[in-house]
């Protein structure tokens, strides 16, 4: 029962991050190791910065109100 609760909370957290446009770093790392083993994996900081730039643009300015 506890395993199901923990799993549910994990999926809930993942869903919330995806709703705000921030995929999980661990999912990215697993994908890179599985699908692109020859490519380097970004650090968490690089991954976070790249995801923010992809969502908000690379100019550093937010162009919407919310």
N, C-alpha and C positions, 0 to 999 in steps of 0.2 A: 504494500500500500504506500509506504513512504517513497519507494522508488518511482511510483506513478506520479506522486505529488511533485517530487523534484523534477521529473521529466516535464510535467505540465508547466511548472514555473520556468523552466529553461526555454521551452517553446514560447511561452508568453513574453519573456524578455527578448527573445530573438524577434518576435513579431513586432514588439514595440520599437526596437532599433530599426527594423526595416521600414516601419511607418514614417520614421523621421529621416530616412535615407542613409542610415549608418549600418551597413552589413557587419556581421561578426568577423573579427580578425581570424579567429580559429577556423572558420569556414573557408576563408580566403587561403590560409596556409595549407589546409588539407587539399583544397582544389589545386593549388600550385604543385604540391608534391605528387599528386595523382596525375594531373593532366599535363603539367609542364615541368618535369623533373630536371630539365636542363637549364631552366631559367632561375635567376636569383629571386628570393622571397624578400619583399619589402619589410622593413622594420615596422613596428606598430605605429610609430610616429609618421613614417612615410605613408603608410596605408591611410591613416587618419587624415593627413593633409591632402592626399590625392582624392579621397572620397569627398572631402569638403569642397575642394576646387571643382570636382565634377558636379556637385550639387548646386553650388552658389556661383560658380565661374571663377576664373583664375585672376581676375583683376582686384580681388580683395574687397570689393564693394557689394553690398547686398542691394539688389535693385527692386526688392519687393517689400511690402510692409510687414508681412508675417510668414 
